[in-house]
Amino acid sequence: MKYLFGPVNSRRLGISLGIDLIPHKTCTLNCVYCECGATTNLTTEIKEYFPTANILQELKSYLSQNPPLDIITFAGQGEPTLHAGLGEIINYLKKNFPAYQVALLTNGTTLSNPNVKESLKNLDLIIPSLDAVSEENFKKILRPHPQIKAAETIEGLINFRKNFPGKFYLEIFIIPQLNDSPEELKLLRKTCLAIQPDKIQLNSLDRPPTENWVKPESDELLLSIKKFLVPLKVEIISKKGKSNSLPPNLKKNKEDIIATLRRRPSTLNDLKQSLNLKELELSKIINQLLLEKIISEEKQQRGTFYKYHHKP
């Protein structure tokens, strides 16, 4: 599959079929913690990055088999809302495959755009991110395109939330010594109260980041931040995936592993759960990919992660 990946066992959403609309790595931000690596095309241009008709055909071919999924998620290697055909794809899914929930992971920087707002109205769930309120930390953590400012992004989130009929979760990625100070947390709390998300998903480093100096936040501090954000509903994202397992009749192979690692670094256990591969078979393929230098390995707190080598 060229535009679809997985299904993956998402820590947040269960068994999720991913849709990747953007070439690696095209984004409005160049976040220091991004698991997809450094942004090579920092842009705010909205256009058809891949042929929408081809994406629809691949979706039709796959979903016509009635695969058991919890959700279909727009995610991948860049900012999905930069794809001009996003609204058309959402509407196609809701019309032709209404049994599936449709979600979008976004950095939230385009939500003030009227055309983007209109294109997202039929989503079941949107999860934008908000990692900093002060302009200083916004620039340090997110390294945005020059046209993007913290205040305008926040205003876009507040206004979008007011009129969005679906579920609205807000992800906050905590980085030690950057956005976990009392001052920044007070700003984040005030802003979250203005946005009024259905839920806040509190996250910290779990996969290899773009910048090696980014470290995980302690469980103790994440718990204290959760308490500080009361009365807002807050969920600390678990480092373990949900227990759902994929049906064994789904054929997975070397190409599936490459497709998954192209989008997100993963441990052997991540791949085992996501792709329903036997450990021996998985290890053989991983060793082959390492020998072929298609992937590399990197040790993190949760274990050894395997990363795809993106060509420049």
SETIPA-856415 format. One line per 5 residues: number of its first residue (from 1); their letters; for each residue x, y, z of C-alpha. Coordinates in steps of 0.1 Angstrom, whole numbers, plus 2048, in hexadecimal, padded with zeros to 3 digits. Example, Ala and Ser with C-alpha at 12.3 -4.5 7.8 and 13.67 -1.06 7.14 Angstrom:
! residues 2
1) AS) 87B:7D3:84E; 889:7F5:847 $
***
This chain:
! residues 312
1) MKYLF) 800:800:800; 80E:822:7F6; 7F7:839:80B; 7EA:822:825; 7FE:813:842 $
6) GPVNS) 7F7:7FA:85D; 7E0:7F2:86C; 7F4:7FC:88B; 7ED:7F6:8AF; 7EB:81B:8B9 $
11) RRLGI) 7F1:824:8DE; 7D4:83C:8DC; 7BB:82F:8C3; 7BD:809:8C1; 7BF:7F7:8A0 $
16) SLGID) 7C4:814:888; 7C8:815:862; 7DF:832:859; 7DB:849:83B; 7FB:85C:831 $
21) LIPHK) 7F3:87A:81A; 814:88C:81C; 837:885:80F; 852:880:829; 858:899:839 $
26) TCTLN) 840:8B5:830; 833:8C9:84D; 82B:8EC:85B; 841:8E4:879; 863:8D4:880 $
31) CVYCE) 85C:8C7:8A3; 87A:8BD:8B7; 869:89D:8C3; 85A:891:8A3; 85E:86B:89D $
36) CGATT) 85E:870:877; 87F:884:877; 887:8A7:86D; 870:8BA:856; 880:8BD:833 $
41) NLTTE) 863:8D1:824; 858:8EC:83D; 839:8FB:82C; 816:908:831; 80C:900:80D $
46) IKEYF) 7EC:8ED:809; 7EB:8D8:7E9; 7E5:8B5:7DC; 806:8A5:7E6; 7FB:882:7DA $
51) PTANI) 7DE:87B:7C1; 7BE:87A:7D5; 7AF:862:7BC; 7CB:849:7C2; 7C6:84B:7E8 $
56) LQELK) 7A0:845:7E4; 7A7:827:7CE; 7BF:818:7E8; 7A6:81E:804; 78A:80D:7EF $
61) SYLSQ) 79F:7EF:7E8; 7A9:7EA:80C; 789:7F3:81E; 773:7DE:807; 781:7C0:819 $
66) NPPLD) 770:7CC:839; 790:7CA:84E; 78A:7CB:874; 796:7EE:87F; 78F:805:89C $
71) IITFA) 795:824:888; 7A4:833:868; 7BD:84E:870; 7CD:86A:85B; 7F1:86B:867 $
76) GQGEP) 813:862:859; 832:875:84F; 826:899:84E; 808:8B1:855; 7E9:8A0:845 $
81) TLHAG) 7D5:8C1:842; 7EE:8CE:828; 7DF:8B5:810; 7C4:8C7:7FB; 7AF:8A7:7F6 $
86) LGEII) 7AC:89F:81B; 787:8AA:81D; 77E:895:7FF; 78E:876:80E; 77C:87B:82F $
91) NYLKK) 75B:87F:81E; 761:860:808; 768:84B:827; 749:857:83A; 733:851:81B $
96) NFPAY) 741:82F:80F; 74E:820:830; 739:82F:84B; 740:812:863; 763:820:86A $
101) QVALL) 76C:83D:880; 783:857:870; 79D:86A:883; 7B7:884:87C; 7D8:88B:88E $
106) TNGTT) 7E3:8AE:886; 7FB:8C8:895; 7DE:8E1:894; 7F0:8FD:882; 7D8:8FE:864 $
111) LSNPN) 7B7:8FD:877; 7B1:922:873; 7B0:91E:84D; 78A:91E:843; 790:905:827 $
116) VKESL) 7A1:8ED:83F; 785:8F1:859; 76B:8E9:83F; 77D:8CA:833; 77F:8BB:856 $
121) KNLDL) 75B:8BF:861; 752:89A:85B; 76E:88C:870; 764:877:88E; 783:880:8A2 $
126) IIPSL) 79E:89A:89F; 7BE:89B:8B4; 7D1:8BB:8B0; 7F0:8C2:8C5; 7F9:8E0:8DB $
131) DAVSE) 81C:8DD:8EA; 822:902:8F3; 810:922:8F8; 82C:93B:8FC; 83B:946:8DB $
136) ENFKK) 85E:93E:8E8; 856:91A:8F0; 840:916:8D1; 85F:91E:8BC; 877:909:8D1 $
141) ILRPH) 862:8EA:8D0; 84F:8EC:8AF; 867:900:899; 84A:90C:883; 849:91B:861 $
146) PQIKA) 84E:941:864; 82A:948:85C; 81E:933:87A; 81A:944:89C; 80F:936:8BD $
151) AETIE) 7F3:94F:8C3; 7E3:949:8A1; 7E6:923:8A5; 7D5:924:8C7; 7B9:93B:8BA $
156) GLINF) 7B4:923:89D; 7B0:906:8B6; 797:919:8CB; 781:923:8AE; 783:901:89D $
161) RKNFP) 778:8F0:8BD; 759:906:8C0; 74A:8F9:8A0; 758:8D6:89C; 73C:8BB:8A1 $
166) GKFYL) 753:89E:8A7; 76A:894:8C4; 787:8AB:8CB; 7A5:89F:8DE; 7C4:8B4:8E4 $
171) EIFII) 7E7:8A5:8E6; 801:8B6:8FB; 825:8A9:8F7; 839:8B0:917; 85F:8B6:914 $
176) PQLND) 873:8B9:934; 881:8DC:93B; 86E:8EC:91E; 848:8EB:922; 846:8DB:945 $
181) SPEEL) 84E:8FB:958; 833:90A:96F; 830:928:958; 82B:915:938; 813:8FC:949 $
186) KLLRK) 7FD:919:956; 7FB:926:932; 7F3:904:925; 7D7:8FF:93E; 7C8:921:937 $
191) TCLAI) 7C8:91A:912; 7BA:8F7:916; 79E:905:92A; 796:91D:90E; 797:901:8F4 $
196) QPDKI) 782:8E9:909; 78D:8C8:8F8; 77A:8A8:900; 79B:89A:90C; 7BF:8A3:910 $
201) QLNSL) 7D9:888:906; 7F9:88E:91A; 817:880:907; 83C:87E:90B; 859:86E:8F9 $
206) DRPPT) 855:84A:8F0; 866:846:8CE; 887:854:8C0; 883:87A:8BB; 890:892:8A1 $
211) ENWVK) 8A8:8A1:8BA; 8BB:88A:8D1; 8BA:8A2:8EF; 895:89D:8F2; 88E:886:910 $
216) PESDE) 86F:876:91F; 85D:887:93B; 85A:874:95C; 83A:861:964; 838:874:985 $
221) LLLSI) 838:896:974; 820:88B:959; 808:881:975; 80C:8A2:987; 805:8B4:966 $
226) KKFLV) 7E6:8A0:962; 7DA:8AA:984; 7E3:8CE:97D; 7CD:8CF:95E; 7AD:8C5:971 $
231) PLKVE) 790:8CB:96B; 79A:8C2:947; 798:89D:93F; 7BC:890:93A; 7CA:86F:92E $
236) IISKK) 7EF:867:931; 7F8:853:912; 803:830:91B; 824:824:90F; 814:803:907 $
241) GKSNS) 7FB:7FD:8EB; 7D8:7F1:8F0; 7D3:7CC:8F3; 7C0:7C9:8D3; 7D1:7B0:8BB $
246) LPPNL) 7CE:7AE:896; 7BD:790:886; 7D6:776:87B; 7C8:774:858; 7D7:796:84E $
251) KKNKE) 7F6:78F:839; 814:7A3:845; 837:7A3:836; 857:7B6:831; 845:7D2:81E $
256) DIIAT) 82D:7D7:83B; 849:7DB:854; 85A:7F4:83D; 83A:807:838; 834:809:85E $
261) LRRRP) 858:814:866; 857:82F:84B; 83C:840:85F; 847:839:883; 865:829:895 $
266) STLND) 85A:809:8A6; 867:7EE:8BE; 864:7C9:8B6; 847:7C7:8CE; 836:7E4:8BC $
271) LKQSL) 839:7D3:89B; 82F:7B2:8A9; 80F:7C0:8B7; 807:7D6:899; 80E:7BE:87D $
276) NLKEL) 806:79D:88F; 827:78D:885; 838:770:897; 857:77B:8AA; 86E:764:897 $
281) ELSKI) 862:770:875; 863:794:880; 887:791:88D; 893:782:86C; 883:79E:858 $
286) INQLL) 891:7B9:86F; 8B4:7AA:86E; 8B2:7AA:848; 8A7:7CE:847; 8C4:7D8:85E $
291) LEKII) 8DD:7C6:847; 8CE:7D7:829; 8D1:7F8:83C; 8AD:7FF:834; 8A7:805:859 $
296) SEEKQ) 8BD:80E:878; 8B8:808:89D; 8B9:820:8BA; 8B5:818:8DF; 89C:82C:8F3 $
301) QRGTF) 88C:829:916; 871:811:90A; 889:7FB:8F6; 89A:7F9:8D4; 888:80C:8B8 $
306) YKYHH) 88D:805:893; 88C:823:87C; 889:824:856; 8A5:836:843; 893:851:82F $
311) KP) 8A5:85A:80F; 8AE:87F:80D $
***
